[in-house]
Amino acid sequence: MGFFDSEIVQTEAKQLFEDYQSLIRLGEQYGKFDREGKKLFIEQMEGMMDRYRIFMKRFELSEDFMAQMSVQQLRTQLGQFGMTPQQMFDQMNLTLARMRSDLEKQPY
């Protein structure tokens, strides 16, 4: 069975994509959130990044041709912006850390 033939992989990928899209839509209202709402949003985004990192690591470790092609495609796309997948994750985490720091500096 190929990597993408797995019902578990398909379900996880679908859920990850849907959750990410929901968070992005929610994030459009970030400036209107109260302190606790911002904190919750940051925590959810951090969790999403952890899930995405694990999912991508499964791709990298798979010997399935299509999984390896997906990894290579991501590397190529990010390479067009001068980034590696690790740099992408590092940048996302840095952005979330800055958001958290800004939030902590705000008065209650």
Biopython code that builds the backbone (N, CA, C, O; Angstrom):
import numpy as np
from Bio.PDB.StructureBuilder import StructureBuilder

atoms = [
    (1, "MET", "N", (0.843, -1.175, 0.000)),
    (1, "MET", "CA", (0.000, 0.000, 0.000)),
    (1, "MET", "C", (0.891, 1.242, 0.000)),
    (1, "MET", "O", (1.873, 1.317, 0.739)),
    (2, "GLY", "N", (0.534, 2.209, -0.835)),
    (2, "GLY", "CA", (1.275, 3.452, -0.887)),
    (2, "GLY", "C", (0.934, 4.352, 0.287)),
    (2, "GLY", "O", (-0.100, 4.184, 0.933)),
    (3, "PHE", "N", (1.797, 5.291, 0.552)),
    (3, "PHE", "CA", (1.644, 6.227, 1.658)),
    (3, "PHE", "C", (0.282, 6.916, 1.604)),
    (3, "PHE", "O", (-0.406, 7.015, 2.620)),
    (4, "PHE", "N", (-0.103, 7.386, 0.433)),
    (4, "PHE", "CA", (-1.343, 8.138, 0.287)),
    (4, "PHE", "C", (-2.575, 7.247, 0.178)),
    (4, "PHE", "O", (-3.704, 7.738, 0.181)),
    (5, "ASP", "N", (-2.357, 5.931, 0.082)),
    (5, "ASP", "CA", (-3.477, 4.995, 0.037)),
    (5, "ASP", "C", (-4.017, 4.710, 1.431)),
    (5, "ASP", "O", (-5.128, 4.202, 1.582)),
    (6, "SER", "N", (-3.244, 5.034, 2.429)),
    (6, "SER", "CA", (-3.638, 4.783, 3.812)),
    (6, "SER", "C", (-4.800, 5.697, 4.201)),
    (6, "SER", "O", (-4.727, 6.917, 4.053)),
    (7, "GLU", "N", (-5.860, 5.088, 4.696)),
    (7, "GLU", "CA", (-7.015, 5.861, 5.148)),
    (7, "GLU", "C", (-6.629, 6.772, 6.316)),
    (7, "GLU", "O", (-7.144, 7.883, 6.437)),
    (8, "ILE", "N", (-5.734, 6.304, 7.160)),
    (8, "ILE", "CA", (-5.271, 7.105, 8.294)),
    (8, "ILE", "C", (-4.555, 8.363, 7.797)),
    (8, "ILE", "O", (-4.805, 9.461, 8.294)),
    (9, "VAL", "N", (-3.671, 8.200, 6.820)),
    (9, "VAL", "CA", (-2.936, 9.339, 6.269)),
    (9, "VAL", "C", (-3.906, 10.316, 5.611)),
    (9, "VAL", "O", (-3.801, 11.528, 5.801)),
    (10, "GLN", "N", (-4.843, 9.785, 4.842)),
    (10, "GLN", "CA", (-5.814, 10.646, 4.164)),
    (10, "GLN", "C", (-6.651, 11.434, 5.166)),
    (10, "GLN", "O", (-6.870, 12.633, 4.999)),
    (11, "THR", "N", (-7.113, 10.749, 6.201)),
    (11, "THR", "CA", (-7.924, 11.402, 7.224)),
    (11, "THR", "C", (-7.114, 12.465, 7.957)),
    (11, "THR", "O", (-7.591, 13.577, 8.183)),
    (12, "GLU", "N", (-5.902, 12.116, 8.322)),
    (12, "GLU", "CA", (-5.045, 13.056, 9.048)),
    (12, "GLU", "C", (-4.718, 14.278, 8.186)),
    (12, "GLU", "O", (-4.744, 15.408, 8.672)),
    (13, "ALA", "N", (-4.414, 14.051, 6.920)),
    (13, "ALA", "CA", (-4.100, 15.160, 6.020)),
    (13, "ALA", "C", (-5.309, 16.070, 5.857)),
    (13, "ALA", "O", (-5.176, 17.293, 5.895)),
    (14, "LYS", "N", (-6.466, 15.490, 5.677)),
    (14, "LYS", "CA", (-7.699, 16.272, 5.517)),
    (14, "LYS", "C", (-7.973, 17.094, 6.770)),
    (14, "LYS", "O", (-8.295, 18.278, 6.680)),
    (15, "GLN", "N", (-7.845, 16.469, 7.933)),
    (15, "GLN", "CA", (-8.105, 17.161, 9.194)),
    (15, "GLN", "C", (-7.088, 18.276, 9.435)),
    (15, "GLN", "O", (-7.440, 19.365, 9.887)),
    (16, "LEU", "N", (-5.840, 17.991, 9.133)),
    (16, "LEU", "CA", (-4.792, 18.993, 9.296)),
    (16, "LEU", "C", (-5.071, 20.207, 8.412)),
    (16, "LEU", "O", (-4.967, 21.347, 8.865)),
    (17, "PHE", "N", (-5.422, 19.962, 7.162)),
    (17, "PHE", "CA", (-5.717, 21.041, 6.229)),
    (17, "PHE", "C", (-6.932, 21.844, 6.687)),
    (17, "PHE", "O", (-6.902, 23.075, 6.677)),
    (18, "GLU", "N", (-7.995, 21.155, 7.088)),
    (18, "GLU", "CA", (-9.209, 21.845, 7.535)),
    (18, "GLU", "C", (-8.947, 22.665, 8.797)),
    (18, "GLU", "O", (-9.406, 23.802, 8.907)),
    (19, "ASP", "N", (-8.217, 22.094, 9.742)),
    (19, "ASP", "CA", (-7.900, 22.811, 10.980)),
    (19, "ASP", "C", (-7.047, 24.045, 10.680)),
    (19, "ASP", "O", (-7.260, 25.111, 11.258)),
    (20, "TYR", "N", (-6.088, 23.893, 9.779)),
    (20, "TYR", "CA", (-5.226, 25.019, 9.407)),
    (20, "TYR", "C", (-6.050, 26.121, 8.759)),
    (20, "TYR", "O", (-5.898, 27.292, 9.107)),
    (21, "GLN", "N", (-6.914, 25.765, 7.827)),
    (21, "GLN", "CA", (-7.753, 26.755, 7.153)),
    (21, "GLN", "C", (-8.651, 27.477, 8.159)),
    (21, "GLN", "O", (-8.836, 28.690, 8.065)),
    (22, "SER", "N", (-9.201, 26.747, 9.105)),
    (22, "SER", "CA", (-10.053, 27.356, 10.133)),
    (22, "SER", "C", (-9.265, 28.347, 10.986)),
    (22, "SER", "O", (-9.748, 29.438, 11.293)),
    (23, "LEU", "N", (-8.053, 27.958, 11.363)),
    (23, "LEU", "CA", (-7.230, 28.858, 12.170)),
    (23, "LEU", "C", (-6.832, 30.109, 11.390)),
    (23, "LEU", "O", (-6.786, 31.202, 11.954)),
    (24, "ILE", "N", (-6.546, 29.955, 10.108)),
    (24, "ILE", "CA", (-6.191, 31.113, 9.291)),
    (24, "ILE", "C", (-7.376, 32.073, 9.203)),
    (24, "ILE", "O", (-7.212, 33.285, 9.346)),
    (25, "ARG", "N", (-8.557, 31.532, 8.969)),
    (25, "ARG", "CA", (-9.765, 32.385, 8.914)),
    (25, "ARG", "C", (-9.988, 33.067, 10.265)),
    (25, "ARG", "O", (-10.303, 34.256, 10.322)),
    (26, "LEU", "N", (-9.826, 32.318, 11.332)),
    (26, "LEU", "CA", (-9.988, 32.871, 12.672)),
    (26, "LEU", "C", (-8.941, 33.952, 12.932)),
    (26, "LEU", "O", (-9.236, 34.979, 13.542)),
    (27, "GLY", "N", (-7.726, 33.715, 12.467)),
    (27, "GLY", "CA", (-6.629, 34.658, 12.678)),
    (27, "GLY", "C", (-6.858, 36.015, 12.025)),
    (27, "GLY", "O", (-6.235, 37.002, 12.417)),
    (28, "GLU", "N", (-7.733, 36.076, 11.047)),
    (28, "GLU", "CA", (-8.055, 37.354, 10.412)),
    (28, "GLU", "C", (-8.677, 38.323, 11.414)),
    (28, "GLU", "O", (-8.653, 39.537, 11.215)),
    (29, "GLN", "N", (-9.230, 37.777, 12.484)),
    (29, "GLN", "CA", (-9.861, 38.593, 13.530)),
    (29, "GLN", "C", (-8.964, 38.756, 14.758)),
    (29, "GLN", "O", (-9.409, 39.258, 15.790)),
    (30, "TYR", "N", (-7.708, 38.336, 14.649)),
    (30, "TYR", "CA", (-6.791, 38.319, 15.795)),
    (30, "TYR", "C", (-6.755, 39.658, 16.542)),
    (30, "TYR", "O", (-6.767, 39.683, 17.773)),
    (31, "GLY", "N", (-6.712, 40.750, 15.809)),
    (31, "GLY", "CA", (-6.638, 42.067, 16.441)),
    (31, "GLY", "C", (-7.839, 42.398, 17.307)),
    (31, "GLY", "O", (-7.756, 43.271, 18.171)),
    (32, "LYS", "N", (-8.936, 41.726, 17.094)),
    (32, "LYS", "CA", (-10.156, 41.976, 17.861)),
    (32, "LYS", "C", (-10.281, 41.060, 19.077)),
    (32, "LYS", "O", (-11.177, 41.237, 19.903)),
    (33, "PHE", "N", (-9.385, 40.085, 19.185)),
    (33, "PHE", "CA", (-9.447, 39.141, 20.308)),
    (33, "PHE", "C", (-9.042, 39.837, 21.599)),
    (33, "PHE", "O", (-8.227, 40.760, 21.596)),
    (34, "ASP", "N", (-9.627, 39.379, 22.702)),
    (34, "ASP", "CA", (-9.142, 39.827, 24.000)),
    (34, "ASP", "C", (-7.859, 39.055, 24.318)),
    (34, "ASP", "O", (-7.441, 38.193, 23.545)),
    (35, "ARG", "N", (-7.257, 39.360, 25.425)),
    (35, "ARG", "CA", (-5.980, 38.750, 25.796)),
    (35, "ARG", "C", (-6.045, 37.213, 25.804)),
    (35, "ARG", "O", (-5.169, 36.545, 25.254)),
    (36, "GLU", "N", (-7.076, 36.673, 26.426)),
    (36, "GLU", "CA", (-7.208, 35.215, 26.512)),
    (36, "GLU", "C", (-7.455, 34.602, 25.141)),
    (36, "GLU", "O", (-6.975, 33.505, 24.855)),
    (37, "GLY", "N", (-8.198, 35.299, 24.294)),
    (37, "GLY", "CA", (-8.445, 34.821, 22.944)),
    (37, "GLY", "C", (-7.160, 34.766, 22.135)),
    (37, "GLY", "O", (-6.927, 33.814, 21.389)),
    (38, "LYS", "N", (-6.325, 35.792, 22.284)),
    (38, "LYS", "CA", (-5.035, 35.809, 21.588)),
    (38, "LYS", "C", (-4.139, 34.681, 22.088)),
    (38, "LYS", "O", (-3.471, 34.008, 21.304)),
    (39, "LYS", "N", (-4.136, 34.489, 23.393)),
    (39, "LYS", "CA", (-3.316, 33.424, 23.980)),
    (39, "LYS", "C", (-3.768, 32.063, 23.458)),
    (39, "LYS", "O", (-2.939, 31.228, 23.096)),
    (40, "LEU", "N", (-5.069, 31.842, 23.419)),
    (40, "LEU", "CA", (-5.614, 30.579, 22.921)),
    (40, "LEU", "C", (-5.272, 30.383, 21.446)),
    (40, "LEU", "O", (-4.921, 29.278, 21.035)),
    (41, "PHE", "N", (-5.372, 31.444, 20.651)),
    (41, "PHE", "CA", (-5.051, 31.352, 19.229)),
    (41, "PHE", "C", (-3.588, 30.951, 19.031)),
    (41, "PHE", "O", (-3.282, 30.074, 18.223)),
    (42, "ILE", "N", (-2.695, 31.594, 19.767)),
    (42, "ILE", "CA", (-1.267, 31.274, 19.668)),
    (42, "ILE", "C", (-1.023, 29.814, 20.042)),
    (42, "ILE", "O", (-0.277, 29.115, 19.357)),
    (43, "GLU", "N", (-1.644, 29.354, 21.116)),
    (43, "GLU", "CA", (-1.479, 27.960, 21.542)),
    (43, "GLU", "C", (-1.990, 26.995, 20.468)),
    (43, "GLU", "O", (-1.364, 25.967, 20.207)),
    (44, "GLN", "N", (-3.114, 27.323, 19.853)),
    (44, "GLN", "CA", (-3.654, 26.463, 18.801)),
    (44, "GLN", "C", (-2.740, 26.452, 17.582)),
    (44, "GLN", "O", (-2.559, 25.406, 16.959)),
    (45, "MET", "N", (-2.165, 27.590, 17.235)),
    (45, "MET", "CA", (-1.237, 27.635, 16.106)),
    (45, "MET", "C", (0.032, 26.845, 16.415)),
    (45, "MET", "O", (0.563, 26.160, 15.540)),
    (46, "GLU", "N", (0.518, 26.935, 17.643)),
    (46, "GLU", "CA", (1.695, 26.150, 18.032)),
    (46, "GLU", "C", (1.399, 24.657, 17.918)),
    (46, "GLU", "O", (2.228, 23.889, 17.431)),
    (47, "GLY", "N", (0.229, 24.258, 18.364)),
    (47, "GLY", "CA", (-0.173, 22.858, 18.241)),
    (47, "GLY", "C", (-0.276, 22.429, 16.785)),
    (47, "GLY", "O", (0.100, 21.314, 16.425)),
    (48, "MET", "N", (-0.788, 23.325, 15.954)),
    (48, "MET", "CA", (-0.904, 23.039, 14.530)),
    (48, "MET", "C", (0.474, 22.852, 13.905)),
    (48, "MET", "O", (0.669, 21.947, 13.093)),
    (49, "MET", "N", (1.417, 23.690, 14.271)),
    (49, "MET", "CA", (2.766, 23.566, 13.736)),
    (49, "MET", "C", (3.412, 22.256, 14.171)),
    (49, "MET", "O", (4.131, 21.627, 13.395)),
    (50, "ASP", "N", (3.157, 21.847, 15.403)),
    (50, "ASP", "CA", (3.684, 20.560, 15.875)),
    (50, "ASP", "C", (3.094, 19.405, 15.068)),
    (50, "ASP", "O", (3.811, 18.491, 14.661)),
    (51, "ARG", "N", (1.779, 19.456, 14.841)),
    (51, "ARG", "CA", (1.125, 18.407, 14.046)),
    (51, "ARG", "C", (1.679, 18.382, 12.629)),
    (51, "ARG", "O", (1.935, 17.312, 12.076)),
    (52, "TYR", "N", (1.862, 19.555, 12.043)),
    (52, "TYR", "CA", (2.355, 19.639, 10.675)),
    (52, "TYR", "C", (3.793, 19.113, 10.586)),
    (52, "TYR", "O", (4.145, 18.410, 9.638)),
    (53, "ARG", "N", (4.608, 19.455, 11.568)),
    (53, "ARG", "CA", (5.998, 18.994, 11.582)),
    (53, "ARG", "C", (6.048, 17.459, 11.657)),
    (53, "ARG", "O", (6.835, 16.830, 10.949)),
    (54, "ILE", "N", (5.227, 16.872, 12.493)),
    (54, "ILE", "CA", (5.175, 15.415, 12.617)),
    (54, "ILE", "C", (4.689, 14.785, 11.322)),
    (54, "ILE", "O", (5.231, 13.773, 10.877)),
    (55, "PHE", "N", (3.672, 15.377, 10.718)),
    (55, "PHE", "CA", (3.147, 14.851, 9.462)),
    (55, "PHE", "C", (4.219, 14.889, 8.375)),
    (55, "PHE", "O", (4.386, 13.928, 7.624)),
    (56, "MET", "N", (4.936, 15.995, 8.298)),
    (56, "MET", "CA", (5.997, 16.118, 7.293)),
    (56, "MET", "C", (7.139, 15.136, 7.562)),
    (56, "MET", "O", (7.730, 14.599, 6.625)),
    (57, "LYS", "N", (7.446, 14.903, 8.824)),
    (57, "LYS", "CA", (8.508, 13.940, 9.161)),
    (57, "LYS", "C", (8.105, 12.536, 8.704)),
    (57, "LYS", "O", (8.953, 11.760, 8.264)),
    (58, "ARG", "N", (6.829, 12.212, 8.807)),
    (58, "ARG", "CA", (6.353, 10.914, 8.318)),
    (58, "ARG", "C", (6.565, 10.806, 6.807)),
    (58, "ARG", "O", (6.927, 9.742, 6.305)),
    (59, "PHE", "N", (6.342, 11.898, 6.089)),
    (59, "PHE", "CA", (6.613, 11.913, 4.648)),
    (59, "PHE", "C", (8.091, 11.632, 4.402)),
    (59, "PHE", "O", (8.447, 10.785, 3.582)),
    (60, "GLU", "N", (8.943, 12.352, 5.120)),
    (60, "GLU", "CA", (10.383, 12.224, 4.916)),
    (60, "GLU", "C", (10.882, 10.819, 5.209)),
    (60, "GLU", "O", (11.780, 10.325, 4.527)),
    (61, "LEU", "N", (10.317, 10.177, 6.204)),
    (61, "LEU", "CA", (10.771, 8.848, 6.596)),
    (61, "LEU", "C", (10.191, 7.730, 5.739)),
    (61, "LEU", "O", (10.701, 6.609, 5.728)),
    (62, "SER", "N", (9.131, 8.048, 5.029)),
    (62, "SER", "CA", (8.498, 7.037, 4.185)),
    (62, "SER", "C", (9.377, 6.709, 2.983)),
    (62, "SER", "O", (10.063, 7.573, 2.436)),
    (63, "GLU", "N", (9.340, 5.460, 2.594)),
    (63, "GLU", "CA", (10.055, 5.047, 1.391)),
    (63, "GLU", "C", (9.156, 5.103, 0.161)),
    (63, "GLU", "O", (9.595, 4.799, -0.948)),
    (64, "ASP", "N", (7.889, 5.495, 0.360)),
    (64, "ASP", "CA", (6.934, 5.581, -0.735)),
    (64, "ASP", "C", (7.361, 6.669, -1.724)),
    (64, "ASP", "O", (7.717, 7.777, -1.322)),
    (65, "PHE", "N", (7.324, 6.351, -2.989)),
    (65, "PHE", "CA", (7.755, 7.277, -4.034)),
    (65, "PHE", "C", (6.963, 8.587, -3.999)),
    (65, "PHE", "O", (7.543, 9.669, -4.090)),
    (66, "MET", "N", (5.637, 8.485, -3.866)),
    (66, "MET", "CA", (4.803, 9.695, -3.881)),
    (66, "MET", "C", (5.066, 10.561, -2.647)),
    (66, "MET", "O", (5.029, 11.789, -2.735)),
    (67, "ALA", "N", (5.326, 9.944, -1.520)),
    (67, "ALA", "CA", (5.650, 10.715, -0.320)),
    (67, "ALA", "C", (6.964, 11.461, -0.524)),
    (67, "ALA", "O", (7.085, 12.634, -0.169)),
    (68, "GLN", "N", (7.945, 10.770, -1.098)),
    (68, "GLN", "CA", (9.237, 11.414, -1.362)),
    (68, "GLN", "C", (9.095, 12.535, -2.390)),
    (68, "GLN", "O", (9.758, 13.567, -2.279)),
    (69, "MET", "N", (8.242, 12.339, -3.379)),
    (69, "MET", "CA", (7.992, 13.386, -4.374)),
    (69, "MET", "C", (7.341, 14.603, -3.720)),
    (69, "MET", "O", (7.650, 15.740, -4.079)),
    (70, "SER", "N", (6.449, 14.373, -2.772)),
    (70, "SER", "CA", (5.799, 15.474, -2.059)),
    (70, "SER", "C", (6.817, 16.274, -1.250)),
    (70, "SER", "O", (6.769, 17.503, -1.222)),
    (71, "VAL", "N", (7.729, 15.573, -0.599)),
    (71, "VAL", "CA", (8.785, 16.243, 0.162)),
    (71, "VAL", "C", (9.658, 17.072, -0.781)),
    (71, "VAL", "O", (9.990, 18.221, -0.490)),
    (72, "GLN", "N", (10.017, 16.478, -1.899)),
    (72, "GLN", "CA", (10.859, 17.193, -2.865)),
    (72, "GLN", "C", (10.134, 18.413, -3.430)),
    (72, "GLN", "O", (10.741, 19.464, -3.635)),
    (73, "GLN", "N", (8.846, 18.268, -3.677)),
    (73, "GLN", "CA", (8.064, 19.389, -4.197)),
    (73, "GLN", "C", (8.027, 20.532, -3.179)),
    (73, "GLN", "O", (8.169, 21.698, -3.548)),
    (74, "LEU", "N", (7.839, 20.202, -1.914)),
    (74, "LEU", "CA", (7.841, 21.229, -0.873)),
    (74, "LEU", "C", (9.201, 21.917, -0.817)),
    (74, "LEU", "O", (9.279, 23.143, -0.731)),
    (75, "ARG", "N", (10.265, 21.130, -0.865)),
    (75, "ARG", "CA", (11.614, 21.712, -0.826)),
    (75, "ARG", "C", (11.835, 22.638, -2.027)),
    (75, "ARG", "O", (12.422, 23.711, -1.890)),
    (76, "THR", "N", (11.362, 22.215, -3.197)),
    (76, "THR", "CA", (11.515, 23.042, -4.397)),
    (76, "THR", "C", (10.737, 24.342, -4.264)),
    (76, "THR", "O", (11.254, 25.416, -4.568)),
    (77, "GLN", "N", (9.498, 24.241, -3.811)),
    (77, "GLN", "CA", (8.666, 25.439, -3.654)),
    (77, "GLN", "C", (9.270, 26.400, -2.636)),
    (77, "GLN", "O", (9.343, 27.605, -2.881)),
    (78, "LEU", "N", (9.702, 25.870, -1.497)),
    (78, "LEU", "CA", (10.313, 26.728, -0.488)),
    (78, "LEU", "C", (11.645, 27.277, -0.974)),
    (78, "LEU", "O", (12.010, 28.411, -0.662)),
    (79, "GLY", "N", (12.372, 26.465, -1.742)),
    (79, "GLY", "CA", (13.652, 26.906, -2.286)),
    (79, "GLY", "C", (13.512, 28.119, -3.176)),
    (79, "GLY", "O", (14.443, 28.917, -3.287)),
    (80, "GLN", "N", (12.369, 28.272, -3.809)),
    (80, "GLN", "CA", (12.126, 29.452, -4.635)),
    (80, "GLN", "C", (12.100, 30.727, -3.794)),
    (80, "GLN", "O", (12.303, 31.827, -4.309)),
    (81, "PHE", "N", (11.852, 30.568, -2.513)),
    (81, "PHE", "CA", (11.859, 31.695, -1.584)),
    (81, "PHE", "C", (13.121, 31.713, -0.732)),
    (81, "PHE", "O", (13.228, 32.477, 0.227)),
    (82, "GLY", "N", (14.077, 30.855, -1.098)),
    (82, "GLY", "CA", (15.335, 30.792, -0.371)),
    (82, "GLY", "C", (15.209, 30.147, 1.000)),
    (82, "GLY", "O", (15.957, 30.485, 1.917)),
    (83, "MET", "N", (14.260, 29.214, 1.147)),
    (83, "MET", "CA", (13.996, 28.580, 2.438)),
    (83, "MET", "C", (14.046, 27.068, 2.341)),
    (83, "MET", "O", (13.803, 26.480, 1.286)),
    (84, "THR", "N", (14.365, 26.463, 3.455)),
    (84, "THR", "CA", (14.244, 25.021, 3.599)),
    (84, "THR", "C", (13.004, 24.748, 4.458)),
    (84, "THR", "O", (12.483, 25.667, 5.090)),
    (85, "PRO", "N", (12.527, 23.503, 4.489)),
    (85, "PRO", "CA", (11.400, 23.208, 5.382)),
    (85, "PRO", "C", (11.708, 23.550, 6.846)),
    (85, "PRO", "O", (10.841, 24.056, 7.558)),
    (86, "GLN", "N", (12.937, 23.278, 7.296)),
    (86, "GLN", "CA", (13.287, 23.598, 8.676)),
    (86, "GLN", "C", (13.233, 25.103, 8.914)),
    (86, "GLN", "O", (12.759, 25.552, 9.958)),
    (87, "GLN", "N", (13.714, 25.876, 7.957)),
    (87, "GLN", "CA", (13.656, 27.335, 8.094)),
    (87, "GLN", "C", (12.210, 27.825, 8.126)),
    (87, "GLN", "O", (11.890, 28.780, 8.834)),
    (88, "MET", "N", (11.337, 27.169, 7.358)),
    (88, "MET", "CA", (9.929, 27.528, 7.374)),
    (88, "MET", "C", (9.351, 27.322, 8.776)),
    (88, "MET", "O", (8.677, 28.202, 9.310)),
    (89, "PHE", "N", (9.619, 26.154, 9.370)),
    (89, "PHE", "CA", (9.128, 25.882, 10.714)),
    (89, "PHE", "C", (9.749, 26.844, 11.727)),
    (89, "PHE", "O", (9.062, 27.337, 12.622)),
    (90, "ASP", "N", (11.040, 27.108, 11.586)),
    (90, "ASP", "CA", (11.704, 28.041, 12.493)),
    (90, "ASP", "C", (11.069, 29.427, 12.403)),
    (90, "ASP", "O", (10.851, 30.082, 13.422)),
    (91, "GLN", "N", (10.772, 29.872, 11.180)),
    (91, "GLN", "CA", (10.163, 31.195, 10.987)),
    (91, "GLN", "C", (8.757, 31.243, 11.592)),
    (91, "GLN", "O", (8.376, 32.230, 12.221)),
    (92, "MET", "N", (8.001, 30.179, 11.398)),
    (92, "MET", "CA", (6.659, 30.126, 11.981)),
    (92, "MET", "C", (6.733, 30.178, 13.505)),
    (92, "MET", "O", (5.971, 30.897, 14.152)),
    (93, "ASN", "N", (7.658, 29.412, 14.063)),
    (93, "ASN", "CA", (7.808, 29.412, 15.521)),
    (93, "ASN", "C", (8.293, 30.756, 16.031)),
    (93, "ASN", "O", (7.867, 31.201, 17.097)),
    (94, "LEU", "N", (9.173, 31.410, 15.291)),
    (94, "LEU", "CA", (9.649, 32.739, 15.673)),
    (94, "LEU", "C", (8.496, 33.739, 15.668)),
    (94, "LEU", "O", (8.370, 34.559, 16.577)),
    (95, "THR", "N", (7.658, 33.663, 14.639)),
    (95, "THR", "CA", (6.501, 34.556, 14.558)),
    (95, "THR", "C", (5.568, 34.339, 15.749)),
    (95, "THR", "O", (5.100, 35.302, 16.358)),
    (96, "LEU", "N", (5.300, 33.089, 16.075)),
    (96, "LEU", "CA", (4.430, 32.792, 17.218)),
    (96, "LEU", "C", (5.072, 33.235, 18.528)),
    (96, "LEU", "O", (4.371, 33.707, 19.423)),
    (97, "ALA", "N", (6.378, 33.093, 18.658)),
    (97, "ALA", "CA", (7.079, 33.545, 19.860)),
    (97, "ALA", "C", (6.985, 35.068, 19.991)),
    (97, "ALA", "O", (6.815, 35.590, 21.092)),
    (98, "ARG", "N", (7.097, 35.774, 18.868)),
    (98, "ARG", "CA", (6.954, 37.236, 18.897)),
    (98, "ARG", "C", (5.537, 37.638, 19.286)),
    (98, "ARG", "O", (5.335, 38.575, 20.059)),
    (99, "MET", "N", (4.569, 36.924, 18.745)),
    (99, "MET", "CA", (3.175, 37.215, 19.100)),
    (99, "MET", "C", (2.965, 37.013, 20.592)),
    (99, "MET", "O", (2.313, 37.823, 21.251)),
    (100, "ARG", "N", (3.523, 35.925, 21.124)),
    (100, "ARG", "CA", (3.388, 35.640, 22.557)),
    (100, "ARG", "C", (4.089, 36.719, 23.392)),
    (100, "ARG", "O", (3.560, 37.165, 24.410)),
    (101, "SER", "N", (5.279, 37.131, 22.955)),
    (101, "SER", "CA", (6.021, 38.173, 23.656)),
    (101, "SER", "C", (5.274, 39.497, 23.647)),
    (101, "SER", "O", (5.198, 40.183, 24.667)),
    (102, "ASP", "N", (4.723, 39.852, 22.492)),
    (102, "ASP", "CA", (3.931, 41.084, 22.402)),
    (102, "ASP", "C", (2.726, 41.028, 23.323)),
    (102, "ASP", "O", (2.372, 42.022, 23.956)),
    (103, "LEU", "N", (2.107, 39.880, 23.395)),
    (103, "LEU", "CA", (0.938, 39.705, 24.238)),
    (103, "LEU", "C", (1.312, 39.855, 25.719)),
    (103, "LEU", "O", (0.566, 40.460, 26.490)),
    (104, "GLU", "N", (2.447, 39.313, 26.106)),
    (104, "GLU", "CA", (2.885, 39.395, 27.497)),
    (104, "GLU", "C", (3.240, 40.814, 27.908)),
    (104, "GLU", "O", (3.167, 41.160, 29.087)),
    (105, "LYS", "N", (3.626, 41.639, 26.932)),
    (105, "LYS", "CA", (3.985, 43.027, 27.208)),
    (105, "LYS", "C", (2.762, 43.923, 27.380)),
    (105, "LYS", "O", (2.850, 45.007, 27.956)),
    (106, "GLN", "N", (1.627, 43.462, 26.876)),
    (106, "GLN", "CA", (0.426, 44.268, 26.944)),
    (106, "GLN", "C", (-0.130, 44.273, 28.369)),
    (106, "GLN", "O", (-0.067, 43.272, 29.083)),
    (107, "PRO", "N", (-0.674, 45.422, 28.760)),
    (107, "PRO", "CA", (-1.292, 45.469, 30.091)),
    (107, "PRO", "C", (-2.584, 44.644, 30.098)),
    (107, "PRO", "O", (-3.240, 44.475, 29.070)),
    (108, "TYR", "N", (-2.917, 44.155, 31.248)),
    (108, "TYR", "CA", (-4.129, 43.331, 31.381)),
    (108, "TYR", "C", (-5.295, 44.174, 31.138)),
    (108, "TYR", "O", (-6.427, 43.694, 31.196)),
]
sb = StructureBuilder()
sb.init_structure("model")
sb.init_model(0)
sb.init_chain("A")
sb.init_seg("    ")
for serial, (resi, resn, name, xyz) in enumerate(atoms, 1):
    if name == "N":
        sb.init_residue(resn, " ", resi, " ")
    sb.init_atom(name, np.array(xyz, "f"), 0.0, 1.0, " ", f" {name:<3s}", serial, name[0])
structure = sb.get_structure()
